[in-house]
Amino acid sequence: MDFSIRAANVEDCKDIARMIVELADYEKVTDHVKITQRDLEQDGFSKNPFFHGIIAEVPEQLRTKDGHTKVGYALYFYSYSSWAGRAIYMEDLYVMPEFRGKGIGKALMSKVAQLGLAAGCNQLNFTVLDWNKSSRDFYMSQGCCDVTTSMGYHCMRCEGEALQHLAQP
């Protein structure tokens, strides 16, 4: 399949926002999406961005029935491991359903790995839902390991009122 992977730019935020909603719908958590196109523009393309992104794009002749040529994306940011040093965290990896199984997801993930290695990272970290067996199988086929199983870690979160309460001195 003919496609390209490139760095996201501010003009891609409308499509990234669309695909974030599509991903949330697939994961059955659409009501959790609070981010807007404007948030993405500010947070990803300001002087000190909170995230970076890459886009998978197909030529016009392969566009979707709705006219989209941007058919996948990955969002990532740099982090730090107290054990291994520099790390890259892949927040999202998404390919529209009709374009899955064509190498786009692997190309997006490979590009995130390349960017991490170029920045001196020793790890690529991400999460995947426990019920998403096809994604877990895909990641395992790429040489990834499940640290929940091997090391017993659980992904924790503090948000909303609990976060406000925690922040009180």
N, CA, C and O of each residue as an XYZ file, in Angstrom:
676
protein
N       0.851     -1.189      0.000
C       0.000      0.000      0.000
C       0.879      1.228      0.000
O       1.912      1.265      0.669
N       0.474      2.223     -0.742
C       1.203      3.483     -0.849
C       0.779      4.411      0.286
O      -0.384      4.806      0.369
N       1.733      4.760      1.166
C       1.483      5.710      2.248
C       2.804      6.336      2.653
O       3.872      5.832      2.304
N       2.732      7.425      3.384
C       3.936      8.067      3.908
C       3.735      8.378      5.385
O       2.613      8.541      5.866
N       4.849      8.453      6.078
C       4.873      8.824      7.493
C       5.663     10.125      7.577
O       6.754     10.230      7.017
N       5.115     11.107      8.271
C       5.803     12.389      8.403
C       5.490     13.006      9.752
O       4.551     12.598     10.437
N       6.289     13.993     10.121
C       6.049     14.729     11.366
C       4.724     15.469     11.253
O       4.400     16.029     10.206
N       3.973     15.466     12.326
C       2.712     16.218     12.356
C       3.021     17.711     12.438
O       4.053     18.121     12.970
N       2.110     18.504     11.903
C       2.216     19.954     12.031
C       0.881     20.494     12.535
O      -0.091     19.748     12.660
N       0.841     21.771     12.818
C      -0.354     22.362     13.438
C      -1.594     22.185     12.555
O      -2.708     22.086     13.070
N      -1.414     22.144     11.246
C      -2.550     21.951     10.340
C      -3.156     20.550     10.444
O      -4.278     20.326      9.992
N      -2.426     19.619     11.031
C      -2.928     18.250     11.194
C      -3.823     18.085     12.414
O      -4.438     17.032     12.579
N      -3.912     19.094     13.271
C      -4.627     18.948     14.545
C      -6.104     18.602     14.365
O      -6.666     17.869     15.178
N      -6.732     19.112     13.325
C      -8.141     18.767     13.079
C      -8.270     17.264     12.855
O      -9.162     16.628     13.416
N      -7.385     16.694     12.041
C      -7.441     15.256     11.765
C      -7.000     14.434     12.971
O      -7.551     13.362     13.220
N      -6.021     14.917     13.719
C      -5.605     14.202     14.931
C      -6.770     14.158     15.914
O      -7.053     13.112     16.497
N      -7.450     15.298     16.100
C      -8.611     15.334     17.003
C      -9.678     14.349     16.539
O     -10.276     13.651     17.359
N      -9.919     14.286     15.241
C     -10.901     13.337     14.685
C     -10.498     11.908     15.004
O     -11.326     11.108     15.441
N      -9.226     11.585     14.786
C      -8.775     10.217     15.012
C      -8.703      9.872     16.502
O      -8.866      8.708     16.868
N      -8.462     10.860     17.367
C      -8.505     10.614     18.811
C      -9.904     10.160     19.213
O     -10.056      9.232     20.008
N     -10.922     10.810     18.665
C     -12.308     10.406     18.946
C     -12.577      9.014     18.383
O     -13.236      8.206     19.037
N     -12.078      8.721     17.182
C     -12.248      7.385     16.597
C     -11.587      6.322     17.475
O     -12.165      5.259     17.703
N     -10.377      6.604     17.967
C      -9.679      5.665     18.846
C     -10.464      5.462     20.144
O     -10.623      4.333     20.608
N     -10.947      6.547     20.720
C     -11.730      6.447     21.960
C     -13.012      5.651     21.726
O     -13.437      4.885     22.591
N     -13.623      5.833     20.561
C     -14.823      5.069     20.224
C     -14.483      3.577     20.129
O     -15.221      2.737     20.645
N     -13.386      3.255     19.483
C     -12.934      1.862     19.369
C     -12.676      1.268     20.756
O     -12.988      0.105     21.010
N     -12.099      2.085     21.654
C     -11.782      1.618     23.000
C     -12.976      1.717     23.954
O     -12.863      1.390     25.135
N     -14.114      2.168     23.434
C     -15.361      2.280     24.196
C     -15.262      3.274     25.362
O     -15.820      3.044     26.435
N     -14.540      4.386     25.130
C     -14.371      5.413     26.169
C     -14.536      6.834     25.584
O     -13.861      7.767     26.020
N     -15.416      6.984     24.621
C     -15.596      8.277     23.954
C     -15.896      9.385     24.954
O     -15.465     10.522     24.763
N     -16.624      9.070     26.012
C     -16.986     10.083     27.000
C     -15.775     10.619     27.766
O     -15.891     11.634     28.453
N     -14.624      9.966     27.663
C     -13.412     10.422     28.344
C     -12.659     11.507     27.559
O     -11.799     12.185     28.121
N     -12.968     11.675     26.284
C     -12.232     12.631     25.455
C     -12.658     14.050     25.811
O     -13.813     14.433     25.625
N     -11.712     14.816     26.322
C     -11.953     16.221     26.681
C     -11.127     17.168     25.812
O     -11.385     18.371     25.780
N     -10.153     16.631     25.122
C      -9.210     17.418     24.332
C      -9.892     18.000     23.099
O     -10.782     17.374     22.522
N      -9.476     19.191     22.700
C     -10.012     19.842     21.506
C      -8.891     20.062     20.496
O      -7.710     19.916     20.809
N      -9.285     20.411     19.300
C      -8.307     20.760     18.276
C      -7.412     21.891     18.782
O      -6.197     21.861     18.590
N      -8.008     22.869     19.417
C      -7.259     24.024     19.949
C      -6.255     23.573     21.006
O      -5.126     24.064     21.024
N      -6.641     22.648     21.889
C      -5.711     22.122     22.889
C      -4.506     21.471     22.206
O      -3.362     21.688     22.606
N      -4.775     20.680     21.182
C      -3.698     20.014     20.448
C      -2.764     21.044     19.820
O      -1.542     20.897     19.867
N      -3.345     22.080     19.235
C      -2.529     23.129     18.609
C      -1.615     23.789     19.634
O      -0.427     23.987     19.380
N      -2.172     24.126     20.789
C      -1.393     24.769     21.850
C      -0.364     23.827     22.459
O       0.806     24.182     22.601
N      -0.798     22.637     22.813
C       0.048     21.727     23.577
C       1.113     21.028     22.741
O       2.133     20.592     23.276
N       0.888     20.919     21.444
C       1.851     20.213     20.605
C       2.709     21.107     19.739
O       3.737     20.670     19.222
N       2.300     22.355     19.573
C       3.003     23.185     18.598
C       3.348     24.569     19.137
O       3.423     25.543     18.388
N       3.557     24.636     20.445
C       3.992     25.869     21.078
C       5.519     25.830     21.232
O       6.172     24.905     20.750
N       6.072     26.825     21.897
C       7.525     26.893     22.083
C       8.057     25.680     22.857
O       9.126     25.160     22.537
N       7.318     25.237     23.863
C       7.711     24.068     24.668
C       6.599     23.023     24.602
O       5.776     22.938     25.514
N       6.566     22.228     23.531
C       5.456     21.283     23.354
C       5.421     20.186     24.417
O       6.455     19.717     24.892
N       4.196     19.795     24.772
C       3.991     18.700     25.713
C       4.024     17.350     25.001
O       4.226     16.321     25.646
N       3.830     17.338     23.691
C       3.859     16.093     22.930
C       4.365     16.380     21.526
O       4.439     17.531     21.097
N       4.710     15.314     20.823
C       5.073     15.357     19.411
C       4.184     14.353     18.698
O       3.608     13.471     19.335
N       4.069     14.479     17.395
C       3.222     13.542     16.660
C       3.758     13.247     15.284
O       4.532     14.014     14.711
N       3.327     12.115     14.768
C       3.595     11.742     13.388
C       2.279     11.319     12.752
O       1.360     10.856     13.427
N       2.213     11.486     11.453
C       0.990     11.240     10.678
C       1.275     10.205      9.595
O       2.331     10.223      8.962
N       0.314      9.302      9.394
C       0.327      8.398      8.245
C      -0.650      8.967      7.238
O      -1.803      9.251      7.562
N      -0.179      9.129      6.021
C      -0.989      9.764      4.988
C      -0.965      8.927      3.712
O       0.072      8.385      3.330
N      -2.115      8.832      3.063
C      -2.217      8.123      1.784
C      -2.428      9.142      0.670
O      -2.874     10.260      0.928
N      -2.112      8.762     -0.565
C      -2.361      9.671     -1.689
C      -3.860      9.919     -1.889
O      -4.696      9.133     -1.444
N      -4.175     11.002     -2.551
C      -5.577     11.391     -2.806
C      -6.407     10.242     -3.382
O      -7.563     10.065     -2.999
N      -5.836      9.470     -4.288
C      -6.603      8.401     -4.933
C      -6.979      7.278     -3.970
O      -7.831      6.451     -4.294
N      -6.355      7.236     -2.790
C      -6.679      6.215     -1.787
C      -7.455      6.790     -0.604
O      -7.661      6.103      0.397
N      -7.880      8.037     -0.713
C      -8.583      8.687      0.410
C      -9.837      7.901      0.788
O     -10.370      7.122     -0.002
N     -10.291      8.131      2.024
C     -11.473      7.435      2.537
C     -12.729      7.944      1.836
O     -12.688      8.938      1.111
N     -13.845      7.251      2.060
C     -15.120      7.689      1.473
C     -15.517      9.074      1.980
O     -16.272      9.786      1.318
N     -15.008      9.458      3.160
C     -15.279     10.791      3.711
C     -14.247     11.820      3.270
O     -14.312     12.980      3.679
N     -13.290     11.401      2.433
C     -12.310     12.333      1.883
C     -11.029     12.507      2.682
O     -10.255     13.424      2.410
N     -10.791     11.639      3.666
C      -9.591     11.774      4.493
C      -8.388     11.099      3.842
O      -8.479      9.983      3.331
N      -7.265     11.802      3.875
C      -5.996     11.209      3.436
C      -5.095     10.931      4.630
O      -4.145     10.155      4.521
N      -5.379     11.550      5.760
C      -4.622     11.296      6.987
C      -5.333     10.145      7.700
O      -6.433     10.310      8.229
N      -4.681      8.972      7.704
C      -5.366      7.747      8.108
C      -4.804      7.099      9.365
O      -5.291      6.052      9.792
N      -3.789      7.705      9.960
C      -3.216      7.173     11.182
C      -2.319      8.205     11.826
O      -1.903      9.176     11.193
N      -2.028      7.979     13.095
C      -1.141      8.897     13.809
C      -0.531      8.192     15.012
O      -1.014      7.152     15.459
N       0.524      8.776     15.514
C       1.095      8.385     16.806
C       1.468      9.672     17.528
O       2.019     10.595     16.927
N       1.167      9.728     18.813
C       1.602     10.824     19.672
C       2.630     10.254     20.641
O       2.485      9.129     21.119
N       3.665     11.031     20.926
C       4.714     10.566     21.818
C       5.326     11.746     22.557
O       5.170     12.900     22.158
N       6.021     11.436     23.637
C       6.786     12.442     24.363
C       7.976     11.748     25.014
O       8.003     10.525     25.157
N       8.942     12.543     25.397
C      10.141     11.996     26.024
C       9.963     11.959     27.531
O       9.356     12.855     28.118
N      10.492     10.923     28.147
C      10.401     10.763     29.590
C      11.754     10.259     30.091
O      12.742     10.254     29.357
N      11.775      9.842     31.333
C      13.033      9.408     31.916
C      12.795      8.221     32.840
O      11.863      8.229     33.645
N      13.619      7.229     32.724
C      13.567      6.058     33.598
C      14.711      6.157     34.598
O      15.868      6.327     34.215
N      14.384      6.050     35.864
C      15.440      6.107     36.881
C      16.366      4.892     36.799
O      17.454      4.907     37.376
N      15.952      3.854     36.098
C      16.789      2.674     35.939
C      17.561      2.677     34.625
O      18.708      2.232     34.574
N      16.932      3.179     33.563
C      17.535      3.040     32.240
C      17.870      4.369     31.563
O      18.494      4.375     30.502
N      17.470      5.486     32.154
C      17.770      6.784     31.548
C      16.683      7.237     30.593
O      15.494      7.062     30.856
N      17.098      7.814     29.498
C      16.156      8.393     28.536
C      15.180      7.365     27.986
O      15.542      6.227     27.685
N      13.927      7.802     27.863
C      12.865      6.924     27.359
C      11.930      7.742     26.489
O      11.890      8.968     26.583
N      11.189      7.063     25.655
C      10.147      7.691     24.847
C       8.839      6.980     25.184
O       8.796      5.755     25.298
N       7.785      7.757     25.341
C       6.474      7.200     25.679
C       5.533      7.442     24.505
O       5.337      8.583     24.085
N       4.958      6.381     23.985
C       3.997      6.475     22.894
C       2.599      6.522     23.515
O       2.097      5.515     24.015
N       1.989      7.683     23.478
C       0.668      7.869     24.085
C      -0.418      7.206     23.245
O      -1.288      6.523     23.785
N      -0.376      7.400     21.946
C      -1.375      6.827     21.036
C      -0.690      6.249     19.811
O       0.316      6.776     19.336
N      -1.244      5.169     19.313
C      -0.924      4.607     17.999
C      -2.272      4.217     17.411
O      -2.965      3.359     17.956
N      -2.644      4.845     16.301
C      -3.966      4.591     15.729
C      -3.888      4.568     14.208
O      -3.225      5.396     13.584
N      -4.582      3.597     13.636
C      -4.775      3.501     12.194
C      -6.257      3.266     11.960
O      -6.866      2.415     12.609
N      -6.831      4.009     11.046
C      -8.256      3.839     10.734
C      -8.510      2.387     10.326
O      -7.684      1.786      9.639
N      -9.653      1.815     10.745
C      -9.913      0.384     10.530
C      -9.703     -0.099      9.091
O      -9.145     -1.176      8.883
N     -10.137      0.673      8.109
C     -10.022      0.208      6.728
C      -8.579      0.187      6.206
O      -8.321     -0.318      5.113
N      -7.646      0.734      6.983
C      -6.236      0.766      6.572
C      -5.355     -0.134      7.444
O      -4.133     -0.142      7.295
N      -5.975     -0.887      8.348
C      -5.203     -1.783      9.215
C      -4.735     -3.005      8.424
O      -5.354     -3.393      7.433
N      -3.643     -3.596      8.875
C      -3.101     -4.790      8.227
C      -2.325     -4.489      6.964
O      -2.032     -5.400      6.190
N      -1.985     -3.226      6.739
C      -1.272     -2.826      5.527
C       0.121     -2.278      5.831
O       0.772     -1.710      4.954
N       0.581     -2.448      7.086
C       1.925     -2.007      7.461
C       2.004     -0.594      8.018
O       3.086     -0.134      8.381
N       0.876      0.099      8.092
C       0.893      1.489      8.552
C       1.189      1.569     10.049
O       2.008      2.384     10.472
N       0.535      0.737     10.849
C       0.787      0.735     12.289
C       2.231      0.404     12.608
O       2.841      1.048     13.461
N       2.784     -0.593     11.933
C       4.183     -0.958     12.138
C       5.087      0.192     11.740
O       6.068      0.472     12.429
N       4.776      0.864     10.640
C       5.607      1.995     10.194
C       5.555      3.155     11.188
O       6.573      3.794     11.454
N       4.360      3.427     11.738
C       4.244      4.486     12.747
C       5.057      4.134     13.991
O       5.810      4.962     14.503
N       4.900      2.900     14.472
C       5.617      2.483     15.671
C       7.126      2.467     15.425
O       7.905      2.864     16.292
N       7.525      2.017     14.268
C       8.942      1.995     13.904
C       9.517      3.411     13.897
O      10.640      3.627     14.353
N       8.762      4.363     13.387
C       9.221      5.755     13.353
C       9.372      6.305     14.770
O      10.344      7.005     15.052
N       8.436      6.006     15.661
C       8.566      6.440     17.058
C       9.837      5.832     17.661
O      10.576      6.519     18.365
N      10.093      4.556     17.391
C      11.305      3.898     17.894
C      12.558      4.572     17.328
O      13.521      4.799     18.061
N      12.550      4.891     16.038
C      13.691      5.572     15.415
C      13.948      6.923     16.069
O      15.093      7.274     16.355
N      12.874      7.684     16.305
C      13.008      8.991     16.940
C      13.562      8.857     18.350
O      14.396      9.656     18.777
N      13.092      7.839     19.073
C      13.606      7.587     20.415
C      15.088      7.246     20.395
O      15.860      7.800     21.178
N      15.490      6.353     19.524
C      16.904      5.977     19.437
C      17.764      7.175     19.044
O      18.860      7.355     19.575
N      17.274      7.989     18.119
C      18.023      9.180     17.694
C      18.215     10.162     18.850
O      19.192     10.911     18.875
N      17.282     10.158     19.809
C      17.371     11.037     20.982
C      18.112     10.372     22.140
O      18.189     10.940     23.229
N      18.652      9.187     21.921
C      19.401      8.492     22.957
C      18.552      7.716     23.947
O      19.006      7.402     25.048
N      17.322      7.407     23.561
C      16.424      6.674     24.465
C      16.778      5.193     24.501
O      17.243      4.620     23.516
N      16.545      4.591     25.662
C      16.803      3.172     25.869
C      15.528      2.344     25.947
O      15.580      1.114     25.964
N      14.376      3.023     25.994
C      13.101      2.316     26.141
C      12.025      3.021     25.327
O      12.047      4.240     25.151
N      11.084      2.223     24.839
C       9.826      2.716     24.282
C       8.735      2.153     25.185
O       8.583      0.937     25.298
N       7.979      3.035     25.825
C       6.925      2.622     26.747
C       5.564      3.032     26.199
O       5.446      4.030     25.488
N       4.539      2.254     26.534
C       3.165      2.556     26.128
C       2.239      1.628     26.893
O       2.693      0.688     27.546
N       0.952      1.888     26.814
C      -0.035      1.005     27.430
C      -0.963      0.466     26.345
O      -1.084      1.036     25.261
N      -1.603     -0.633     26.665
C      -2.598     -1.232     25.777
C      -3.683     -1.837     26.668
O      -3.394     -2.393     27.728
N      -4.910     -1.723     26.231
C      -6.026     -2.260     27.017
C      -5.948     -3.787     27.103
O      -5.575     -4.457     26.140
N      -6.304     -4.318     28.267
C      -6.195     -5.766     28.477
C      -7.088     -6.561     27.534
O      -6.726     -7.677     27.160
N      -8.255     -6.024     27.130
C      -9.155     -6.762     26.254
C      -8.754     -6.692     24.776
O      -9.325     -7.400     23.946
N      -7.773     -5.839     24.444
C      -7.408     -5.620     23.045
C      -6.340     -6.626     22.608
O      -5.176     -6.279     22.411
N      -6.773     -7.882     22.464
C      -5.850     -8.967     22.148
C      -5.126     -8.762     20.824
O      -3.939     -9.074     20.722
N      -5.808     -8.246     19.811
C      -5.142     -8.068     18.516
C      -3.993     -7.058     18.627
O      -2.936     -7.253     18.026
N      -4.196     -5.993     19.387
C      -3.110     -5.020     19.579
C      -1.995     -5.614     20.432
O      -0.818     -5.436     20.121
N      -2.352     -6.312     21.497
C      -1.327     -6.945     22.332
C      -0.500     -7.927     21.509
O       0.724     -7.970     21.631
N      -1.174     -8.718     20.667
C      -0.462     -9.668     19.810
C       0.463     -8.935     18.838
O       1.596     -9.359     18.609
N      -0.031     -7.828     18.266
C       0.790     -7.034     17.352
C       2.049     -6.542     18.069
O       3.157     -6.694     17.555
N       1.878     -5.954     19.254
C       3.034     -5.424     19.985
C       4.014     -6.533     20.346
O       5.227     -6.348     20.241
N       3.502     -7.671     20.767
C       4.379     -8.801     21.102
C       5.143     -9.262     19.853
O       6.312     -9.635     19.947
N       4.494     -9.238     18.696
C       5.157     -9.650     17.459
C       6.272     -8.679     17.061
O       7.139     -9.019     16.255
N       6.244     -7.475     17.627
C       7.284     -6.483     17.352
C       8.429     -6.568     18.363
O       9.364     -5.769     18.315
N       8.353     -7.538     19.277
C       9.412     -7.729     20.253
C       9.172     -7.026     21.581
O      10.062     -6.986     22.430
N       7.979     -6.472     21.767
C       7.649     -5.790     23.021
C       7.305     -6.814     24.099
O       6.949     -7.952     23.793
N       7.413     -6.405     25.357
C       7.053     -7.291     26.461
C       6.008     -6.609     27.337
O       5.901     -5.383     27.372
N       5.251     -7.424     28.033
C       4.203     -6.937     28.928
C       4.786     -6.847     30.328
O       4.921     -7.864     31.009
N       5.139     -5.620     30.772
C       5.761     -5.483     32.098
C       4.767     -5.700     33.223
O       5.174     -5.923     34.364
N       3.464     -5.640     32.931
C       2.476     -5.972     33.960
C       2.659     -7.430     34.354
O       2.604     -7.778     35.534
N       2.876     -8.271     33.364
C       3.073     -9.693     33.599
C       4.471     -9.975     34.142
O       4.618    -10.675     35.144
N       5.498     -9.435     33.487
C       6.873     -9.795     33.847
C       7.381     -9.100     35.098
O       8.194     -9.675     35.823
N       6.924     -7.864     35.382
C       7.445     -7.123     36.527
C       6.373     -6.767     37.549
O       6.696     -6.303     38.643
N       5.108     -6.976     37.213
C       4.036     -6.723     38.159
C       3.620     -5.267     38.298
O       2.915     -4.921     39.245
N       4.040     -4.404     37.375
C       3.654     -2.997     37.448
C       2.207     -2.801     37.017
O       1.694     -3.530     36.168
N       1.568     -1.820     37.605
C       0.229     -1.411     37.196
C       0.283      0.067     36.857
O       0.992      0.830     37.513
N      -0.449      0.472     35.851
C      -0.526      1.867     35.441
C      -1.507      2.577     36.378
O      -2.671      2.189     36.468
N      -1.040      3.609     37.068
C      -1.866      4.317     38.051
C      -2.170      5.727     37.551
O      -1.444      6.273     36.720
N      -3.250      6.308     38.068
C      -3.645      7.661     37.659
C      -4.308      8.366     38.828
O      -4.981      7.743     39.649
N      -4.107      9.674     38.889
C      -4.799     10.535     39.842
C      -5.323     11.712     39.025
O      -4.554     12.383     38.337
N      -6.643     11.965     39.100
C      -7.236     13.019     38.286
C      -8.417     13.655     38.986
O      -8.864     13.178     40.029
N      -8.920     14.737     38.408
C     -10.113     15.396     38.917
C      -9.960     15.863     40.350
O      -8.935     16.430     40.729
N     -11.002     15.616     41.149
C     -11.002     16.045     42.553
C      -9.863     15.414     43.337
O      -9.277     16.058     44.207
N      -9.546     14.165     43.038
C      -8.453     13.500     43.747
C      -7.125     14.214     43.479
O      -6.310     14.366     44.389
N      -6.906     14.649     42.247
C      -5.698     15.394     41.905
C      -5.668     16.740     42.630
O      -4.634     17.150     43.158
N      -6.820     17.422     42.649
C      -6.915     18.700     43.362
C      -6.610     18.511     44.847
O      -5.886     19.306     45.445
N      -7.160     17.463     45.429
C      -6.936     17.170     46.846
C      -5.461     16.841     47.118
O      -4.875     17.314     48.092
N      -4.885     16.029     46.247
C      -3.483     15.639     46.401
C      -2.564     16.855     46.334
O      -1.544     16.891     47.023
N      -2.898     17.834     45.531
C      -2.059     19.005     45.343
C      -2.093     19.969     46.529
O      -1.274     20.884     46.614
N      -3.034     19.760     47.435
C      -3.124     20.646     48.612
C      -1.961     20.363     49.554
O      -1.636     19.205     49.817
N      -1.325     21.440     50.070
C      -0.186     21.256     50.991
C      -0.611     20.645     52.321
O       0.226     20.429     53.197
